[in-house]
Amino acid sequence: MKLVFTRIVLVGMLIISFVACEKDERGMVIGKIQQASDLVVSEFVVDKVVFGKKSKNILFIPISEASFLAYSRAKIKTGINLDKITEEDIDIQGKKITLKLPPIEVLNFSYPPEDFVEDSLISNPERFLNEINLEDQETFFRMAEMDIRDNLPYMGLVSTSQDHARKLIQMVLKSFDFEEIYIQFENDSLLIRQVNSPENLMNP
């Protein structure tokens, strides 16, 4: 009976030791991944043509139409909040690891006025009794920015950012000598933070 009890105790200790080692390894992996937060940032540039018209009517009859055309550029940064990774997101089985990452987020969105360039050859901002002023131009640029923001989920930012993050995380995990690495994301949606809203747009 003593021999059997001793064996049971030894097996129990080995199981506890194995679980503890696996938990420690997961903790090390999480710590190493979280250190790579700055590396999984992707940057994108979106060129946008801004076009607007302003009509002048007299007694509901249009008498002149002024037009405005310019080129603009939005700069976008995407990344992952790696602080959200928990032990439950990592499954380690020997040399095989399966990792679930948080979704891609828009970390920063900027629409700098210094990148606004009017096309003076096409624009016709002054017509008879009609003129496109700076306030009108602001409105055109603001509408263009809102259009870019609304279409961010459809620009391929998610797949490109995921591919970039996956390659970098794989490099990190290979340092632990894993032979099989499987990385998936919590979801394929783009989380957009309300940063640098259109109301902060400066005069072009």
ZIMORA-V349404 format. One record per backbone hydrogen bond with DSSP energy under -1.0 kcal/mol. CO is the residue of the C=O (numbers start at 1). NH is the residue of the N-H. If there is no record, write none. Layout:
# ZIMORA-V349404
CO,NH + CO,NH
This chain:
# ZIMORA-V349404
1,5 + 2,6 + 3,7 + 4,8 + 5,9 + 6,10 + 7,11 + 8,12 + 9,13 + 10,14 + 11,15 + 12,16 + 13,17 + 14,18 + 15,19 + 16,20 + 17,21 + 18,22 + 19,23 + 20,24 + 21,25 + 22,26 + 23,27 + 24,28 + 25,29 + 26,30 + 27,31 + 28,32 + 29,33 + 30,34 + 31,35 + 33,36 + 34,37 + 36,39 + 36,40 + 42,78 + 44,76 + 46,74 + 48,72 + 50,70 + 52,68 + 54,66 + 56,63 + 56,64 + 58,61 + 61,58 + 64,56 + 66,54 + 67,124 + 68,52 + 69,119 + 70,50 + 71,117 + 72,48 + 74,46 + 75,110 + 76,44 + 77,107 + 77,108 + 78,42 + 79,105 + 80,82 + 81,84 + 82,85 + 86,89 + 87,90 + 89,100 + 91,98 + 93,96 + 95,179 + 95,180 + 96,93 + 97,182 + 98,91 + 99,184 + 101,186 + 104,191 + 105,79 + 108,77 + 110,75 + 112,115 + 113,116 + 117,71 + 118,120 + 119,123 + 124,67 + 125,132 + 127,130 + 130,127 + 133,137 + 134,138 + 135,139 + 136,140 + 137,141 + 138,142 + 139,143 + 140,144 + 141,145 + 142,146 + 143,147 + 144,148 + 145,149 + 146,150 + 147,151 + 149,152 + 151,154 + 152,155 + 156,160 + 157,161 + 158,162 + 159,163 + 160,164 + 161,165 + 162,166 + 163,167 + 164,168 + 165,169 + 166,170 + 167,171 + 168,172 + 169,173 + 170,174 + 173,176 + 174,177 + 180,97 + 182,99 + 184,101 + 191,106 + 193,195 + 197,200 + 198,201
